[in-house]
Amino acid sequence: MKLRLTLPLLLIAALLAGCSSNALAPRYTSENPDIMRISDEQPANPEKTVEDLGSYCVEVTETWNSHGTTPDGQTLWAKDTQRAVVPCD
């Protein structure tokens, strides 16, 4: 009989402990610094490039955009990439 009362209490205690802890800590690093940076100044945008893919070419435009801040107030910069089909020269 005591087990019937103890098991729900243990489950409630485990649920409260799990919800009150900081389960997922944010990670402000990247294996590839070419796609994400932390800085107060915006990184310079690279020049447009054209890739020859055989029967067609693709123009690649990359821009750095702000994606929020870290807890200590530094800006998170992420690189966005746009691709457009262009005629090959």
HTML snippet that shows the backbone in 3Dmol.js (N, CA, C, O; Angstrom):
<script src="https://3Dmol.org/build/3Dmol-min.js"></script>
<div id="view" style="width:600px;height:400px;position:relative"></div>
<script>
const pdb = `
ATOM      1  N   MET A   1       0.812  -1.193   0.000  1.00  0.00           N
ATOM      2  CA  MET A   1       0.000   0.000   0.000  1.00  0.00           C
ATOM      3  C   MET A   1       0.863   1.268   0.000  1.00  0.00           C
ATOM      4  O   MET A   1       0.533   2.257  -0.655  1.00  0.00           O
ATOM      5  N   LYS A   2       1.970   1.220   0.744  1.00  0.00           N
ATOM      6  CA  LYS A   2       2.842   2.378   0.813  1.00  0.00           C
ATOM      7  C   LYS A   2       3.507   2.647  -0.540  1.00  0.00           C
ATOM      8  O   LYS A   2       3.777   3.797  -0.886  1.00  0.00           O
ATOM      9  N   LEU A   3       3.764   1.594  -1.294  1.00  0.00           N
ATOM     10  CA  LEU A   3       4.383   1.759  -2.606  1.00  0.00           C
ATOM     11  C   LEU A   3       3.462   2.516  -3.552  1.00  0.00           C
ATOM     12  O   LEU A   3       3.935   3.282  -4.391  1.00  0.00           O
ATOM     13  N   ARG A   4       2.159   2.315  -3.429  1.00  0.00           N
ATOM     14  CA  ARG A   4       1.200   3.026  -4.264  1.00  0.00           C
ATOM     15  C   ARG A   4       1.258   4.534  -4.033  1.00  0.00           C
ATOM     16  O   ARG A   4       1.075   5.309  -4.972  1.00  0.00           O
ATOM     17  N   LEU A   5       1.507   4.950  -2.819  1.00  0.00           N
ATOM     18  CA  LEU A   5       1.588   6.370  -2.512  1.00  0.00           C
ATOM     19  C   LEU A   5       2.978   6.936  -2.793  1.00  0.00           C
ATOM     20  O   LEU A   5       3.110   8.106  -3.155  1.00  0.00           O
ATOM     21  N   THR A   6       4.004   6.124  -2.629  1.00  0.00           N
ATOM     22  CA  THR A   6       5.376   6.592  -2.787  1.00  0.00           C
ATOM     23  C   THR A   6       5.739   6.808  -4.257  1.00  0.00           C
ATOM     24  O   THR A   6       6.405   7.791  -4.583  1.00  0.00           O
ATOM     25  N   LEU A   7       5.326   5.930  -5.126  1.00  0.00           N
ATOM     26  CA  LEU A   7       5.684   6.023  -6.543  1.00  0.00           C
ATOM     27  C   LEU A   7       5.183   7.314  -7.198  1.00  0.00           C
ATOM     28  O   LEU A   7       5.968   7.974  -7.878  1.00  0.00           O
ATOM     29  N   PRO A   8       3.915   7.706  -7.027  1.00  0.00           N
ATOM     30  CA  PRO A   8       3.496   8.981  -7.623  1.00  0.00           C
ATOM     31  C   PRO A   8       4.237  10.184  -7.029  1.00  0.00           C
ATOM     32  O   PRO A   8       4.528  11.137  -7.752  1.00  0.00           O
ATOM     33  N   LEU A   9       4.542  10.159  -5.748  1.00  0.00           N
ATOM     34  CA  LEU A   9       5.291  11.250  -5.136  1.00  0.00           C
ATOM     35  C   LEU A   9       6.701  11.344  -5.699  1.00  0.00           C
ATOM     36  O   LEU A   9       7.205  12.445  -5.925  1.00  0.00           O
ATOM     37  N   LEU A  10       7.345  10.198  -5.930  1.00  0.00           N
ATOM     38  CA  LEU A  10       8.672  10.201  -6.538  1.00  0.00           C
ATOM     39  C   LEU A  10       8.624  10.727  -7.974  1.00  0.00           C
ATOM     40  O   LEU A  10       9.517  11.467  -8.388  1.00  0.00           O
ATOM     41  N   LEU A  11       7.609  10.359  -8.726  1.00  0.00           N
ATOM     42  CA  LEU A  11       7.475  10.846 -10.101  1.00  0.00           C
ATOM     43  C   LEU A  11       7.245  12.359 -10.131  1.00  0.00           C
ATOM     44  O   LEU A  11       7.809  13.050 -10.979  1.00  0.00           O
ATOM     45  N   ILE A  12       6.436  12.872  -9.226  1.00  0.00           N
ATOM     46  CA  ILE A  12       6.191  14.315  -9.159  1.00  0.00           C
ATOM     47  C   ILE A  12       7.463  15.050  -8.767  1.00  0.00           C
ATOM     48  O   ILE A  12       7.765  16.101  -9.331  1.00  0.00           O
ATOM     49  N   ALA A  13       8.220  14.509  -7.802  1.00  0.00           N
ATOM     50  CA  ALA A  13       9.474  15.136  -7.386  1.00  0.00           C
ATOM     51  C   ALA A  13      10.489  15.145  -8.530  1.00  0.00           C
ATOM     52  O   ALA A  13      11.189  16.139  -8.723  1.00  0.00           O
ATOM     53  N   ALA A  14      10.576  14.065  -9.280  1.00  0.00           N
ATOM     54  CA  ALA A  14      11.500  14.010 -10.415  1.00  0.00           C
ATOM     55  C   ALA A  14      11.085  14.991 -11.504  1.00  0.00           C
ATOM     56  O   ALA A  14      11.940  15.631 -12.116  1.00  0.00           O
ATOM     57  N   LEU A  15       9.790  15.117 -11.751  1.00  0.00           N
ATOM     58  CA  LEU A  15       9.300  16.062 -12.751  1.00  0.00           C
ATOM     59  C   LEU A  15       9.603  17.499 -12.337  1.00  0.00           C
ATOM     60  O   LEU A  15      10.044  18.298 -13.164  1.00  0.00           O
ATOM     61  N   LEU A  16       9.376  17.834 -11.085  1.00  0.00           N
ATOM     62  CA  LEU A  16       9.668  19.182 -10.607  1.00  0.00           C
ATOM     63  C   LEU A  16      11.159  19.485 -10.657  1.00  0.00           C
ATOM     64  O   LEU A  16      11.552  20.591 -11.030  1.00  0.00           O
ATOM     65  N   ALA A  17      11.987  18.525 -10.289  1.00  0.00           N
ATOM     66  CA  ALA A  17      13.441  18.738 -10.328  1.00  0.00           C
ATOM     67  C   ALA A  17      13.920  18.916 -11.770  1.00  0.00           C
ATOM     68  O   ALA A  17      14.787  19.751 -12.028  1.00  0.00           O
ATOM     69  N   GLY A  18      13.380  18.158 -12.694  1.00  0.00           N
ATOM     70  CA  GLY A  18      13.777  18.271 -14.101  1.00  0.00           C
ATOM     71  C   GLY A  18      13.331  19.569 -14.724  1.00  0.00           C
ATOM     72  O   GLY A  18      14.071  20.154 -15.516  1.00  0.00           O
ATOM     73  N   CYS A  19      12.153  20.035 -14.395  1.00  0.00           N
ATOM     74  CA  CYS A  19      11.637  21.274 -14.979  1.00  0.00           C
ATOM     75  C   CYS A  19      12.283  22.513 -14.374  1.00  0.00           C
ATOM     76  O   CYS A  19      12.379  23.549 -15.033  1.00  0.00           O
ATOM     77  N   SER A  20      12.724  22.414 -13.133  1.00  0.00           N
ATOM     78  CA  SER A  20      13.307  23.589 -12.490  1.00  0.00           C
ATOM     79  C   SER A  20      14.780  23.776 -12.831  1.00  0.00           C
ATOM     80  O   SER A  20      15.320  24.865 -12.637  1.00  0.00           O
ATOM     81  N   SER A  21      15.430  22.749 -13.330  1.00  0.00           N
ATOM     82  CA  SER A  21      16.845  22.880 -13.676  1.00  0.00           C
ATOM     83  C   SER A  21      16.989  23.458 -15.082  1.00  0.00           C
ATOM     84  O   SER A  21      16.062  23.383 -15.888  1.00  0.00           O
ATOM     85  N   ASN A  22      18.146  24.030 -15.368  1.00  0.00           N
ATOM     86  CA  ASN A  22      18.424  24.576 -16.698  1.00  0.00           C
ATOM     87  C   ASN A  22      18.901  23.418 -17.570  1.00  0.00           C
ATOM     88  O   ASN A  22      20.095  23.123 -17.623  1.00  0.00           O
ATOM     89  N   ALA A  23      17.968  22.768 -18.247  1.00  0.00           N
ATOM     90  CA  ALA A  23      18.275  21.546 -18.989  1.00  0.00           C
ATOM     91  C   ALA A  23      19.151  21.802 -20.214  1.00  0.00           C
ATOM     92  O   ALA A  23      20.081  21.037 -20.470  1.00  0.00           O
ATOM     93  N   LEU A  24      18.877  22.851 -20.968  1.00  0.00           N
ATOM     94  CA  LEU A  24      19.630  23.123 -22.184  1.00  0.00           C
ATOM     95  C   LEU A  24      20.334  24.464 -22.061  1.00  0.00           C
ATOM     96  O   LEU A  24      19.701  25.520 -22.101  1.00  0.00           O
ATOM     97  N   ALA A  25      21.623  24.410 -21.914  1.00  0.00           N
ATOM     98  CA  ALA A  25      22.411  25.642 -21.871  1.00  0.00           C
ATOM     99  C   ALA A  25      22.775  26.035 -23.299  1.00  0.00           C
ATOM    100  O   ALA A  25      23.208  25.180 -24.071  1.00  0.00           O
ATOM    101  N   PRO A  26      22.612  27.301 -23.670  1.00  0.00           N
ATOM    102  CA  PRO A  26      22.962  27.707 -25.038  1.00  0.00           C
ATOM    103  C   PRO A  26      24.455  27.602 -25.290  1.00  0.00           C
ATOM    104  O   PRO A  26      25.265  27.812 -24.388  1.00  0.00           O
ATOM    105  N   ARG A  27      24.807  27.277 -26.516  1.00  0.00           N
ATOM    106  CA  ARG A  27      26.208  27.164 -26.910  1.00  0.00           C
ATOM    107  C   ARG A  27      26.485  28.211 -27.976  1.00  0.00           C
ATOM    108  O   ARG A  27      25.891  28.179 -29.054  1.00  0.00           O
ATOM    109  N   TYR A  28      27.383  29.135 -27.676  1.00  0.00           N
ATOM    110  CA  TYR A  28      27.687  30.234 -28.594  1.00  0.00           C
ATOM    111  C   TYR A  28      29.007  29.991 -29.306  1.00  0.00           C
ATOM    112  O   TYR A  28      29.848  30.886 -29.372  1.00  0.00           O
ATOM    113  N   THR A  29      29.195  28.811 -29.832  1.00  0.00           N
ATOM    114  CA  THR A  29      30.381  28.491 -30.613  1.00  0.00           C
ATOM    115  C   THR A  29      29.940  27.723 -31.852  1.00  0.00           C
ATOM    116  O   THR A  29      28.820  27.219 -31.932  1.00  0.00           O
ATOM    117  N   SER A  30      30.841  27.651 -32.802  1.00  0.00           N
ATOM    118  CA  SER A  30      30.561  26.908 -34.020  1.00  0.00           C
ATOM    119  C   SER A  30      31.835  26.222 -34.462  1.00  0.00           C
ATOM    120  O   SER A  30      32.933  26.747 -34.279  1.00  0.00           O
ATOM    121  N   GLU A  31      31.686  25.057 -35.038  1.00  0.00           N
ATOM    122  CA  GLU A  31      32.833  24.349 -35.591  1.00  0.00           C
ATOM    123  C   GLU A  31      33.382  25.088 -36.810  1.00  0.00           C
ATOM    124  O   GLU A  31      34.554  24.934 -37.155  1.00  0.00           O
ATOM    125  N   ASN A  32      32.535  25.894 -37.464  1.00  0.00           N
ATOM    126  CA  ASN A  32      32.902  26.610 -38.680  1.00  0.00           C
ATOM    127  C   ASN A  32      32.711  28.111 -38.453  1.00  0.00           C
ATOM    128  O   ASN A  32      31.583  28.593 -38.554  1.00  0.00           O
ATOM    129  N   PRO A  33      33.783  28.874 -38.146  1.00  0.00           N
ATOM    130  CA  PRO A  33      33.627  30.306 -37.891  1.00  0.00           C
ATOM    131  C   PRO A  33      33.246  31.109 -39.138  1.00  0.00           C
ATOM    132  O   PRO A  33      33.010  32.314 -39.045  1.00  0.00           O
ATOM    133  N   ASP A  34      33.184  30.462 -40.293  1.00  0.00           N
ATOM    134  CA  ASP A  34      32.773  31.160 -41.508  1.00  0.00           C
ATOM    135  C   ASP A  34      31.263  31.323 -41.600  1.00  0.00           C
ATOM    136  O   ASP A  34      30.779  32.024 -42.487  1.00  0.00           O
ATOM    137  N   ILE A  35      30.500  30.687 -40.698  1.00  0.00           N
ATOM    138  CA  ILE A  35      29.048  30.815 -40.753  1.00  0.00           C
ATOM    139  C   ILE A  35      28.467  31.540 -39.550  1.00  0.00           C
ATOM    140  O   ILE A  35      27.338  32.027 -39.625  1.00  0.00           O
ATOM    141  N   MET A  36      29.213  31.631 -38.420  1.00  0.00           N
ATOM    142  CA  MET A  36      28.720  32.315 -37.234  1.00  0.00           C
ATOM    143  C   MET A  36      29.878  32.970 -36.500  1.00  0.00           C
ATOM    144  O   MET A  36      30.941  32.369 -36.342  1.00  0.00           O
ATOM    145  N   ARG A  37      29.669  34.215 -36.048  1.00  0.00           N
ATOM    146  CA  ARG A  37      30.691  34.932 -35.281  1.00  0.00           C
ATOM    147  C   ARG A  37      30.034  35.721 -34.165  1.00  0.00           C
ATOM    148  O   ARG A  37      28.857  36.072 -34.240  1.00  0.00           O
ATOM    149  N   ILE A  38      30.820  35.996 -33.122  1.00  0.00           N
ATOM    150  CA  ILE A  38      30.380  36.832 -32.013  1.00  0.00           C
ATOM    151  C   ILE A  38      31.270  38.054 -31.989  1.00  0.00           C
ATOM    152  O   ILE A  38      32.485  37.942 -31.821  1.00  0.00           O
ATOM    153  N   SER A  39      30.661  39.239 -32.159  1.00  0.00           N
ATOM    154  CA  SER A  39      31.431  40.470 -32.222  1.00  0.00           C
ATOM    155  C   SER A  39      30.481  41.647 -32.102  1.00  0.00           C
ATOM    156  O   SER A  39      29.299  41.533 -32.426  1.00  0.00           O
ATOM    157  N   ASP A  40      30.995  42.781 -31.637  1.00  0.00           N
ATOM    158  CA  ASP A  40      30.183  43.991 -31.594  1.00  0.00           C
ATOM    159  C   ASP A  40      30.108  44.657 -32.960  1.00  0.00           C
ATOM    160  O   ASP A  40      29.185  45.430 -33.219  1.00  0.00           O
ATOM    161  N   GLU A  41      31.066  44.369 -33.839  1.00  0.00           N
ATOM    162  CA  GLU A  41      31.093  44.963 -35.175  1.00  0.00           C
ATOM    163  C   GLU A  41      30.698  43.916 -36.215  1.00  0.00           C
ATOM    164  O   GLU A  41      31.063  42.745 -36.112  1.00  0.00           O
ATOM    165  N   GLN A  42      29.946  44.366 -37.217  1.00  0.00           N
ATOM    166  CA  GLN A  42      29.519  43.457 -38.278  1.00  0.00           C
ATOM    167  C   GLN A  42      30.716  43.057 -39.138  1.00  0.00           C
ATOM    168  O   GLN A  42      31.476  43.923 -39.570  1.00  0.00           O
ATOM    169  N   PRO A  43      30.899  41.745 -39.397  1.00  0.00           N
ATOM    170  CA  PRO A  43      31.964  41.316 -40.303  1.00  0.00           C
ATOM    171  C   PRO A  43      31.702  41.817 -41.723  1.00  0.00           C
ATOM    172  O   PRO A  43      30.559  42.070 -42.104  1.00  0.00           O
ATOM    173  N   ALA A  44      32.767  41.955 -42.490  1.00  0.00           N
ATOM    174  CA  ALA A  44      32.637  42.414 -43.877  1.00  0.00           C
ATOM    175  C   ALA A  44      31.980  41.332 -44.724  1.00  0.00           C
ATOM    176  O   ALA A  44      32.288  40.149 -44.583  1.00  0.00           O
ATOM    177  N   ASN A  45      31.072  41.746 -45.606  1.00  0.00           N
ATOM    178  CA  ASN A  45      30.418  40.810 -46.518  1.00  0.00           C
ATOM    179  C   ASN A  45      31.384  40.415 -47.627  1.00  0.00           C
ATOM    180  O   ASN A  45      32.028  41.283 -48.214  1.00  0.00           O
ATOM    181  N   PRO A  46      31.498  39.117 -47.928  1.00  0.00           N
ATOM    182  CA  PRO A  46      32.366  38.689 -49.032  1.00  0.00           C
ATOM    183  C   PRO A  46      31.806  39.142 -50.378  1.00  0.00           C
ATOM    184  O   PRO A  46      30.622  39.456 -50.497  1.00  0.00           O
ATOM    185  N   GLU A  47      32.670  39.170 -51.382  1.00  0.00           N
ATOM    186  CA  GLU A  47      32.238  39.536 -52.733  1.00  0.00           C
ATOM    187  C   GLU A  47      31.389  38.417 -53.324  1.00  0.00           C
ATOM    188  O   GLU A  47      31.481  37.262 -52.910  1.00  0.00           O
ATOM    189  N   LYS A  48      30.552  38.788 -54.309  1.00  0.00           N
ATOM    190  CA  LYS A  48      29.754  37.789 -55.009  1.00  0.00           C
ATOM    191  C   LYS A  48      30.673  36.883 -55.810  1.00  0.00           C
ATOM    192  O   LYS A  48      31.676  37.336 -56.361  1.00  0.00           O
ATOM    193  N   THR A  49      30.333  35.612 -55.873  1.00  0.00           N
ATOM    194  CA  THR A  49      31.107  34.660 -56.668  1.00  0.00           C
ATOM    195  C   THR A  49      30.163  33.946 -57.639  1.00  0.00           C
ATOM    196  O   THR A  49      28.957  33.873 -57.405  1.00  0.00           O
ATOM    197  N   VAL A  50      30.715  33.432 -58.710  1.00  0.00           N
ATOM    198  CA  VAL A  50      29.943  32.662 -59.692  1.00  0.00           C
ATOM    199  C   VAL A  50      30.552  31.271 -59.769  1.00  0.00           C
ATOM    200  O   VAL A  50      31.750  31.122 -60.008  1.00  0.00           O
ATOM    201  N   GLU A  51      29.723  30.255 -59.567  1.00  0.00           N
ATOM    202  CA  GLU A  51      30.174  28.860 -59.628  1.00  0.00           C
ATOM    203  C   GLU A  51      29.668  28.232 -60.920  1.00  0.00           C
ATOM    204  O   GLU A  51      28.481  28.320 -61.234  1.00  0.00           O
ATOM    205  N   ASP A  52      30.566  27.599 -61.668  1.00  0.00           N
ATOM    206  CA  ASP A  52      30.198  26.909 -62.901  1.00  0.00           C
ATOM    207  C   ASP A  52      29.816  25.478 -62.537  1.00  0.00           C
ATOM    208  O   ASP A  52      30.654  24.711 -62.062  1.00  0.00           O
ATOM    209  N   LEU A  53      28.558  25.120 -62.757  1.00  0.00           N
ATOM    210  CA  LEU A  53      28.065  23.789 -62.413  1.00  0.00           C
ATOM    211  C   LEU A  53      27.802  22.936 -63.649  1.00  0.00           C
ATOM    212  O   LEU A  53      26.929  22.068 -63.638  1.00  0.00           O
ATOM    213  N   GLY A  54      28.546  23.184 -64.695  1.00  0.00           N
ATOM    214  CA  GLY A  54      28.404  22.390 -65.912  1.00  0.00           C
ATOM    215  C   GLY A  54      27.496  23.054 -66.906  1.00  0.00           C
ATOM    216  O   GLY A  54      27.947  23.880 -67.700  1.00  0.00           O
ATOM    217  N   SER A  55      26.209  22.711 -66.885  1.00  0.00           N
ATOM    218  CA  SER A  55      25.277  23.258 -67.869  1.00  0.00           C
ATOM    219  C   SER A  55      24.714  24.623 -67.466  1.00  0.00           C
ATOM    220  O   SER A  55      24.048  25.275 -68.270  1.00  0.00           O
ATOM    221  N   TYR A  56      24.968  25.052 -66.261  1.00  0.00           N
ATOM    222  CA  TYR A  56      24.508  26.375 -65.814  1.00  0.00           C
ATOM    223  C   TYR A  56      25.463  26.893 -64.737  1.00  0.00           C
ATOM    224  O   TYR A  56      26.291  26.146 -64.217  1.00  0.00           O
ATOM    225  N   CYS A  57      25.337  28.180 -64.412  1.00  0.00           N
ATOM    226  CA  CYS A  57      26.178  28.803 -63.385  1.00  0.00           C
ATOM    227  C   CYS A  57      25.291  29.364 -62.278  1.00  0.00           C
ATOM    228  O   CYS A  57      24.126  29.692 -62.500  1.00  0.00           O
ATOM    229  N   VAL A  58      25.860  29.466 -61.102  1.00  0.00           N
ATOM    230  CA  VAL A  58      25.129  29.976 -59.949  1.00  0.00           C
ATOM    231  C   VAL A  58      25.919  31.133 -59.350  1.00  0.00           C
ATOM    232  O   VAL A  58      27.112  31.005 -59.078  1.00  0.00           O
ATOM    233  N   GLU A  59      25.244  32.269 -59.145  1.00  0.00           N
ATOM    234  CA  GLU A  59      25.856  33.409 -58.485  1.00  0.00           C
ATOM    235  C   GLU A  59      25.541  33.311 -56.988  1.00  0.00           C
ATOM    236  O   GLU A  59      24.378  33.215 -56.598  1.00  0.00           O
ATOM    237  N   VAL A  60      26.590  33.337 -56.153  1.00  0.00           N
ATOM    238  CA  VAL A  60      26.447  33.182 -54.715  1.00  0.00           C
ATOM    239  C   VAL A  60      26.701  34.527 -54.041  1.00  0.00           C
ATOM    240  O   VAL A  60      27.759  35.132 -54.218  1.00  0.00           O
ATOM    241  N   THR A  61      25.716  34.988 -53.264  1.00  0.00           N
ATOM    242  CA  THR A  61      25.831  36.227 -52.510  1.00  0.00           C
ATOM    243  C   THR A  61      25.724  35.887 -51.023  1.00  0.00           C
ATOM    244  O   THR A  61      24.747  35.273 -50.594  1.00  0.00           O
ATOM    245  N   GLU A  62      26.725  36.284 -50.240  1.00  0.00           N
ATOM    246  CA  GLU A  62      26.722  36.007 -48.805  1.00  0.00           C
ATOM    247  C   GLU A  62      26.678  37.322 -48.040  1.00  0.00           C
ATOM    248  O   GLU A  62      27.389  38.269 -48.377  1.00  0.00           O
ATOM    249  N   THR A  63      25.828  37.377 -46.994  1.00  0.00           N
ATOM    250  CA  THR A  63      25.715  38.571 -46.160  1.00  0.00           C
ATOM    251  C   THR A  63      25.685  38.163 -44.690  1.00  0.00           C
ATOM    252  O   THR A  63      25.166  37.102 -44.342  1.00  0.00           O
ATOM    253  N   TRP A  64      26.240  39.007 -43.837  1.00  0.00           N
ATOM    254  CA  TRP A  64      26.220  38.794 -42.392  1.00  0.00           C
ATOM    255  C   TRP A  64      25.019  39.536 -41.814  1.00  0.00           C
ATOM    256  O   TRP A  64      24.828  40.718 -42.100  1.00  0.00           O
ATOM    257  N   ASN A  65      24.206  38.857 -41.003  1.00  0.00           N
ATOM    258  CA  ASN A  65      23.031  39.452 -40.378  1.00  0.00           C
ATOM    259  C   ASN A  65      23.039  39.193 -38.882  1.00  0.00           C
ATOM    260  O   ASN A  65      23.487  38.143 -38.424  1.00  0.00           O
ATOM    261  N   SER A  66      22.541  40.156 -38.132  1.00  0.00           N
ATOM    262  CA  SER A  66      22.463  40.030 -36.680  1.00  0.00           C
ATOM    263  C   SER A  66      21.370  39.036 -36.301  1.00  0.00           C
ATOM    264  O   SER A  66      20.263  39.088 -36.836  1.00  0.00           O
ATOM    265  N   HIS A  67      21.681  38.139 -35.382  1.00  0.00           N
ATOM    266  CA  HIS A  67      20.724  37.136 -34.918  1.00  0.00           C
ATOM    267  C   HIS A  67      20.642  37.134 -33.404  1.00  0.00           C
ATOM    268  O   HIS A  67      20.674  36.072 -32.781  1.00  0.00           O
ATOM    269  N   GLY A  68      20.537  38.326 -32.799  1.00  0.00           N
ATOM    270  CA  GLY A  68      20.389  38.408 -31.355  1.00  0.00           C
ATOM    271  C   GLY A  68      21.700  38.716 -30.658  1.00  0.00           C
ATOM    272  O   GLY A  68      22.687  39.094 -31.290  1.00  0.00           O
ATOM    273  N   THR A  69      21.692  38.546 -29.339  1.00  0.00           N
ATOM    274  CA  THR A  69      22.877  38.827 -28.528  1.00  0.00           C
ATOM    275  C   THR A  69      23.130  37.698 -27.547  1.00  0.00           C
ATOM    276  O   THR A  69      22.239  36.908 -27.235  1.00  0.00           O
ATOM    277  N   THR A  70      24.365  37.638 -27.069  1.00  0.00           N
ATOM    278  CA  THR A  70      24.759  36.684 -26.036  1.00  0.00           C
ATOM    279  C   THR A  70      24.355  37.256 -24.678  1.00  0.00           C
ATOM    280  O   THR A  70      24.015  38.436 -24.597  1.00  0.00           O
ATOM    281  N   PRO A  71      24.382  36.455 -23.609  1.00  0.00           N
ATOM    282  CA  PRO A  71      24.034  36.986 -22.288  1.00  0.00           C
ATOM    283  C   PRO A  71      24.928  38.143 -21.833  1.00  0.00           C
ATOM    284  O   PRO A  71      24.497  38.970 -21.031  1.00  0.00           O
ATOM    285  N   ASP A  72      26.163  38.212 -22.331  1.00  0.00           N
ATOM    286  CA  ASP A  72      27.037  39.314 -21.936  1.00  0.00           C
ATOM    287  C   ASP A  72      26.930  40.511 -22.876  1.00  0.00           C
ATOM    288  O   ASP A  72      27.723  41.446 -22.763  1.00  0.00           O
ATOM    289  N   GLY A  73      25.964  40.506 -23.808  1.00  0.00           N
ATOM    290  CA  GLY A  73      25.662  41.672 -24.627  1.00  0.00           C
ATOM    291  C   GLY A  73      26.360  41.760 -25.968  1.00  0.00           C
ATOM    292  O   GLY A  73      26.187  42.757 -26.670  1.00  0.00           O
ATOM    293  N   GLN A  74      27.144  40.762 -26.358  1.00  0.00           N
ATOM    294  CA  GLN A  74      27.788  40.793 -27.673  1.00  0.00           C
ATOM    295  C   GLN A  74      26.800  40.319 -28.735  1.00  0.00           C
ATOM    296  O   GLN A  74      25.904  39.523 -28.453  1.00  0.00           O
ATOM    297  N   THR A  75      26.971  40.814 -29.950  1.00  0.00           N
ATOM    298  CA  THR A  75      26.061  40.496 -31.051  1.00  0.00           C
ATOM    299  C   THR A  75      26.444  39.180 -31.714  1.00  0.00           C
ATOM    300  O   THR A  75      27.624  38.918 -31.948  1.00  0.00           O
ATOM    301  N   LEU A  76      25.446  38.350 -32.017  1.00  0.00           N
ATOM    302  CA  LEU A  76      25.644  37.108 -32.773  1.00  0.00           C
ATOM    303  C   LEU A  76      25.432  37.421 -34.250  1.00  0.00           C
ATOM    304  O   LEU A  76      24.389  37.950 -34.633  1.00  0.00           O
ATOM    305  N   TRP A  77      26.412  37.096 -35.069  1.00  0.00           N
ATOM    306  CA  TRP A  77      26.330  37.325 -36.510  1.00  0.00           C
ATOM    307  C   TRP A  77      26.288  35.977 -37.202  1.00  0.00           C
ATOM    308  O   TRP A  77      27.112  35.108 -36.915  1.00  0.00           O
ATOM    309  N   ALA A  78      25.335  35.787 -38.112  1.00  0.00           N
ATOM    310  CA  ALA A  78      25.229  34.558 -38.894  1.00  0.00           C
ATOM    311  C   ALA A  78      25.265  34.918 -40.372  1.00  0.00           C
ATOM    312  O   ALA A  78      24.713  35.936 -40.788  1.00  0.00           O
ATOM    313  N   LYS A  79      25.917  34.078 -41.155  1.00  0.00           N
ATOM    314  CA  LYS A  79      26.038  34.326 -42.585  1.00  0.00           C
ATOM    315  C   LYS A  79      24.866  33.695 -43.323  1.00  0.00           C
ATOM    316  O   LYS A  79      24.601  32.499 -43.198  1.00  0.00           O
ATOM    317  N   ASP A  80      24.175  34.520 -44.089  1.00  0.00           N
ATOM    318  CA  ASP A  80      23.094  34.049 -44.947  1.00  0.00           C
ATOM    319  C   ASP A  80      23.616  33.956 -46.376  1.00  0.00           C
ATOM    320  O   ASP A  80      24.367  34.821 -46.827  1.00  0.00           O
ATOM    321  N   THR A  81      23.218  32.916 -47.076  1.00  0.00           N
ATOM    322  CA  THR A  81      23.681  32.692 -48.449  1.00  0.00           C
ATOM    323  C   THR A  81      22.495  32.693 -49.397  1.00  0.00           C
ATOM    324  O   THR A  81      21.496  32.016 -49.154  1.00  0.00           O
ATOM    325  N   GLN A  82      22.605  33.449 -50.471  1.00  0.00           N
ATOM    326  CA  GLN A  82      21.594  33.468 -51.517  1.00  0.00           C
ATOM    327  C   GLN A  82      22.229  32.984 -52.810  1.00  0.00           C
ATOM    328  O   GLN A  82      23.361  33.348 -53.127  1.00  0.00           O
ATOM    329  N   ARG A  83      21.505  32.172 -53.550  1.00  0.00           N
ATOM    330  CA  ARG A  83      21.993  31.635 -54.815  1.00  0.00           C
ATOM    331  C   ARG A  83      20.993  31.969 -55.928  1.00  0.00           C
ATOM    332  O   ARG A  83      19.780  31.888 -55.733  1.00  0.00           O
ATOM    333  N   ALA A  84      21.517  32.339 -57.080  1.00  0.00           N
ATOM    334  CA  ALA A  84      20.672  32.651 -58.236  1.00  0.00           C
ATOM    335  C   ALA A  84      21.337  32.072 -59.482  1.00  0.00           C
ATOM    336  O   ALA A  84      22.552  32.163 -59.654  1.00  0.00           O
ATOM    337  N   VAL A  85      20.525  31.482 -60.339  1.00  0.00           N
ATOM    338  CA  VAL A  85      21.036  30.927 -61.614  1.00  0.00           C
ATOM    339  C   VAL A  85      21.303  32.079 -62.557  1.00  0.00           C
ATOM    340  O   VAL A  85      20.454  32.949 -62.756  1.00  0.00           O
ATOM    341  N   VAL A  86      22.504  32.076 -63.142  1.00  0.00           N
ATOM    342  CA  VAL A  86      22.919  33.112 -64.099  1.00  0.00           C
ATOM    343  C   VAL A  86      23.512  32.428 -65.325  1.00  0.00           C
ATOM    344  O   VAL A  86      23.962  31.286 -65.244  1.00  0.00           O
ATOM    345  N   PRO A  87      23.512  33.126 -66.466  1.00  0.00           N
ATOM    346  CA  PRO A  87      24.155  32.530 -67.650  1.00  0.00           C
ATOM    347  C   PRO A  87      25.655  32.448 -67.462  1.00  0.00           C
ATOM    348  O   PRO A  87      26.261  33.338 -66.867  1.00  0.00           O
ATOM    349  N   CYS A  88      26.248  31.395 -67.962  1.00  0.00           N
ATOM    350  CA  CYS A  88      27.709  31.234 -67.893  1.00  0.00           C
ATOM    351  C   CYS A  88      28.358  32.108 -68.966  1.00  0.00           C
ATOM    352  O   CYS A  88      27.848  32.211 -70.082  1.00  0.00           O
ATOM    353  N   ASP A  89      29.471  32.727 -68.628  1.00  0.00           N
ATOM    354  CA  ASP A  89      30.210  33.562 -69.594  1.00  0.00           C
ATOM    355  C   ASP A  89      31.220  32.752 -70.367  1.00  0.00           C
ATOM    356  O   ASP A  89      31.926  33.294 -71.217  1.00  0.00           O
TER     357      ASP A  89
END
`;
const viewer = $3Dmol.createViewer("view");
viewer.addModel(pdb, "pdb");
viewer.setStyle({}, {cartoon: {color: "spectrum"}});
viewer.zoomTo();
viewer.render();
</script>
